Amino acid sequence: MKPYTIVAALALGSLTVPLAAESASAPFQARSSSSSSANGDPFEQFVPATQRKDHRIDYAHWDEALEWFVIPMGPSLRQGARRPDAGTGTRFVYGHDSRYRLEGNRVAFSFLSPQIRNALTEYRKDLEQVGNSLDISTLPRNEQLAFWINLHNVAVVEAVALEYPMREPAKRTFGTNNATLQDAKLVTIGGIDLSPRDIREKIVYPNWKDPKVIYAFWRGEIGGPSIQRTAFTGANVDFLLSLGAEEFVNSLRGIESFGGALQVSKIYQEAEPFYFQDREDLRAHLAKFARDDVKKLIAKKDRIAFNRYESDIADMLYGRGDPGLTWVCVQGRGGEGIPTNGASAVGLCSDEPVVTDRAAKRLMLERAQKLNRAWRRGIRTGTVIFGNGDFADGETPKEVE
């Protein structure tokens, strides 16, 4: 018997057509309206149940959206990017200048139109509807985990998109409680208002023993784990977690060495109470996903310390574009199609001129140069996933503990 599939709907037409959301209906008996358990802990309702239903949630539309607006940056070469040169006639550097700017995938927030942002809101509401119509705790464990990861990441992408542009999400407030991003109440499931931190620390971390779950959660910042270009599902969640762990552990964001200590990301400090009883547990976890050169670094340093966390937004422009835009005019209603520069081009050219932002162009050029260096060194720069997520009869995906 095939599992029943619930569809959370977010339709994506093409690169030039906005996302169009439609309501998703879950043909399941409504979950209990009670948000409290017998011991008074409202989060008990999210503990995975012993008896489970063989159902799954279809994230195909979110999958398509991620492929559209997530820019892959490739693997880390473990070389900090040098500070970029200022533009001609100015000392100011527009765009990203972090030494980590070539690590971790980016969300192209500057390309998200109001229609697309509204569609993200509708999709987040669809996921909430699924979570409130179906008792998530009764799904197979991988399906539960995929739901919480996708809900977390959709909510973060939507929250940042609605407030964009910004340079550091941590310096803005979001949600119904007007809090910083990680503590902002962005979704409501089972009568409980949830923040990204709630999903991580009160639902997933206490109920999944494998520490690689920490690499699933996108925080909107360069310093955190990379956002995947593929939606998590019950079938692929174990693989994508390992992929995220490998990328992060082998990046400068994850591990550096200076000052006589192994400097590791502060995300491990957050996860430490749940997964690492001592620093040797953490060391063993890092070594599991490290390349040979990083393994040597991990073994060489006796002391482990938490590094500075890069809080810059993981976008293409660092929140603000270069004012020296190049407007490429095309024939249209607005004018005669005369090439020009500056804001006045809007009055002379088409109503929809093609705009090239020098900050984005520089980042993409640096990305191309990095990927070329990686290719010459024999470092894998991408991953191809075959199949549609279905398994043969009697075959099941590996369950994340």
Secondary structure, DSSP 8 states (H G I E B T S, - for coil): ---EEEE--EEEEETTEEEEE------S----S----TTS-GGGGGS--SS---EEEE-HHHHHHHHHHEE------S---------TT-S---S---TTTTSS-EE-GGG--HHHHHHHHHHHHHHHHHHHHS-GGGS-HHHHHHHHHHHHHHHHHHHHHHH-S-S-GGGS-BTTTTB-GGG---EEETTEEE-HHHIIIIIIHHH---GGGGGG---SBTTS----SS---TTTHHHHHHHHHHHHHTSTTTEEEETTEEEE-THHHHHHHHH-SSHHHHHHHHHHH--HHHHHHHHH-S-EEE-----SBSSSSTTS--SS-EEE--SBTTBS---EESTTHHHHS-SS-EEE-HHHHHHHHHHHHHHHHHHHHT--------S-S---TT-------
